[in-house]
Structures are given as C-alpha cells and as structure tokens.
Amino acid sequence: MRMPAPSDGDPAIEAAGITKRFGGSGASAGAVDAVHDLTLSVLRGERLAFIGPNGAGKSTSIKILTGILHPTSGTARVLGLVPWQQRRALAARTGTLFGQRSQLWFELSPRQSLRMLGAIYGMDRDRELRRVAELGDLLDAGDLFDQPVRDLSLGQRMRCELAACLLHDPEILFLDEPTIGLDLLAKRRFRELLVTLNEASGTTVFLTSHDVADIEHVAQRVVVISAGRLIYDDSVPAMRRTMLSTKLVDVGLERAGAPLDLDGVTVLASDQTSAQLSVDTSRTSIREVLGRVLDTWSVSDISVVDPPLEQVIAEIYAERRP
C-alpha cells in the first residue's frame, strides 16, 4: 500500500475556471451553466466534502474531473493528467463509487466480480489475490466475498462496492452519495472505513453527500456549490462553529412536563406526547440540554439529529449573497 502523502504536498486535483454549459452556445440561446467558473485545488491525502443542493452541479463536476464530460471552458489536472484527454490513464489511478449504481454483478459473488475487474485493470493474478485478501481484512468483508451479491444487505454490498473501487489501489476516491439508503450503523461503519483508509494509505477522498453526519465525520474541508458556483470553502471545524452549531432534539414524552428555561434552547413544537427542541450549542451544550430534559420531563424516547443539509446550505448562501 502507498504511504500517506504529506498534507502540504502537491495537489491531487487542480481546476481553474471550469464551466460546463448545456443546451446551447450562449445564454441567449437558452443555455444553462451546470458548472460556472469553478476553481478548486485539493491536496493529496485530503478528505474533501463537495456539497450542494440537488441540481447544484456536483455530479457534473465529478464527471468532468473523471473525464466523462468535457468542460465548455476552463482547465483541470487530476494527478497531473487532463481528465478528458487522458481518461484511460486517469481511470487506472482513481476509484469511483456512486450510491445508486453498482460495479458488481448481482448474479455473481463479489470475488468473481473482483476477478473480472482485476483483469480489466490489467492486474496479474498474484497481485489481485493479495489485494483482495488485504481488502477483505481492511473492510471486514472477507466472509462476504463468496456470497451472491443479490443476497447481501445494502450495507454489506456497499462494503464490497468499496472493495471494487479500491482493488487497483487508487490514489483518489470519488464518492457520490455513498451512504444513501444505509441504516445508521452501516453509515457509521462506512464513514469509519473511509477515514481509516485515508489515514492508512493516504488516499485522497472527494465526497458528495446530503448527510451532514457524513461531512462532519469524514471530511476535513467543505466546499459548497450552488447553481454551479462555488459559494463556500473552509475547514469542517470552521463550518461546525459557524453553520453546524444548531442541533435538533426530538423527545418522546410519557406526559407533558414543566417548561425548560435554558439559554439557546427553543421549543419548535410540543404536545402531550412529544416535543422538538432547537439547540444552539454555542450557548448551551447538548449534554446540559439532555440532562435538563431527563431531569425535568418524563421521557420515553430521545434523539439528537442534525438540521437538514439544505438548511445549512441556505444559511451559507444567505451569508454569501451580495
């Protein structure tokens, strides 16, 4: 396996002024810029979350960076290669995983699919066998490799999908909504695997997701695009301080209790059986809120959730609007 690259190393991805126009040659011809003047640099070994609302241009950007689409204008290099001119060479050094699409053949076992993928990548048999064994250990998926893909749960299949992406030891992983449809435990495991992989081998992670928890637990840096334009670029800790300071607390009640009186806590909705609280964690910690709720109310159930990503993006967009 490759050793981790230093964080201050050369960029894995460099894009300057990338625009992708659909529907005509100019705005007057009814053209739409799915991506507009995107300039971005991602260091080797970095974990980047590339997020935005539906239709923001995320998937189009990934398709340009992987060479599937040619940009209308602008330049880009990924691992020193121009993606749309050197797509075959780039594919040998990158892995892609789309949550809604499979690289595995459903009637075969993952091991059989990995054998065919190894042949596609030109791997010799000994190297392929060693790599499959490594991935089975890394992803705790060795016992899954010999079961038909159709018999695997979604979480099990996504681990095998990740093995397929990693088979040829890529330097960059492009992940488009990889946790979509997974249950909470499977999502947590998948996030841990991505961080472990990055820390163990220096693989650059380029992640798109609508799940705030994916961003918080996997990424080191966040880039937000809206209507094809980059509107935010900062570290995850900075985003957490400024944009993710609000948490929602859903409480199931056995019976209604006395009102809470805590700074930064707003009751969004309540009745005899439930309540939803909005908590500004910069003013009062979640630990303090949960303690007060449990001490004050008769609780049957309680959970803490993130605000919808669309809300976070809307706040960012509002702050960046001229």
Residue, then its C-alpha position, 0 to 999 in steps of 0.5 A: m500500500r502507498m504511504p500517506a502523502p504529506s498534507d502540504g504536498d502537491p495537489a491531487i486535483e487542480a481546476a481553474g475556471i471550469t464551466k460546463r454549459f448545456g443546451g446551447s452556445g450562449a445564454s441567449a440561446g437558452a443555455v444553462d451553466a451546470v458548472h460556472d467558473l469553478t476553481l478548486s485545488v485539493l491536496r493529496g491525502e485530503r478528505l474533501a466534502f463537495i456539497g450542494p443542493n440537488g441540481a447544484g452541479k456536483s455530479t457534473s463536476i465529478k464527471i468532468l474531473t473523471g473525464i466523462l464530460h468535457p468542460t465548455s471552458g476552463t482547465a483541470r489536472v487530476l494527478g497531473l493528467v487532463p481528465w478528458q484527454q487522458r481518461r484511460a490513464l486517469a481511470a487506472r489511478t482513481g476509484t469511483l463509487f456512486g450510491q445508486r449504481s453498482q460495479l458488481w454483478f448481482e448474479l455473481s459473488p463479489r470475488q468473481s466480480l473482483r476477478m473480472l475487474g482485476a483483469i480489466y485493470g490489467m492486474d496479474r493474478d498474484r497481485e489481485l489475490r493479495r489485494v483482495a485478501e488485504l481488502g477483505d481484512l481492511l473492510d471486514a468483508g472477507d466472509l462476504f466475498d463468496q456470497p451472491v451479491r443479490d443476497l447481501s444487505l445494502g450495507q454489506r454490498m456497499r462494503c464490497e462496492l468499496a472493495a471494487c473501487l479500491l482493488h487497483d489501489p487508487e490514489i483518489l476516491f470519488l464518492d457520490e452519495p455513498t451512504i444513501g439508503l444505509d441504516l445508521l450503523a452501516k453509515r457509521r461503519f462506512r464513514e469509519l472505513l473511509v477515514t481509516l483508509n485515508e489515514a492508512s494509505g493516504t488516499t485522497v477522498f472527494l465526497t458528495s453527500h446530503d448527510v451532514a453526519d457524513i461531512e462532519h465525520v469524514a471530511q476535513r474541508v467543505v466546499v459548497i456549490s450552488a447553481g454551479r458556483l462555488i459559494y463556500d470553502d473552509s475547514v469542517p471545524a470552521m463550518r461546525r462553529t459557524m453553520l453546524s452549531t444548531k442541533l435538533v432534539d426530538v423527545g418522546l414524552e410519557r406526559a407533558g412536563a414543566p417548561l425548560d428555561l435554558d439559554g439557546v434552547t427553543v421549543l419548535a413544537s410540543d404536545q402531550t406526547s412529544a416535543q422538538l427542541s432547537v439547540d444552539t450549542s454555542r450557548t448551551s451544550i447538548r449534554e446540559v440540554l439532555g440532562r435538563v430534559l431527563d431531569t425535568w420531563s418524563v421521557s420515553d424516547i430521545s434523539v439528537v439529529d442534525p438540521p437538514l443539509e439544505q438548511v445549512i446550505a441556505e444559511i451559507y448562501a444567505e451569508r454569501r449573497p451580495 
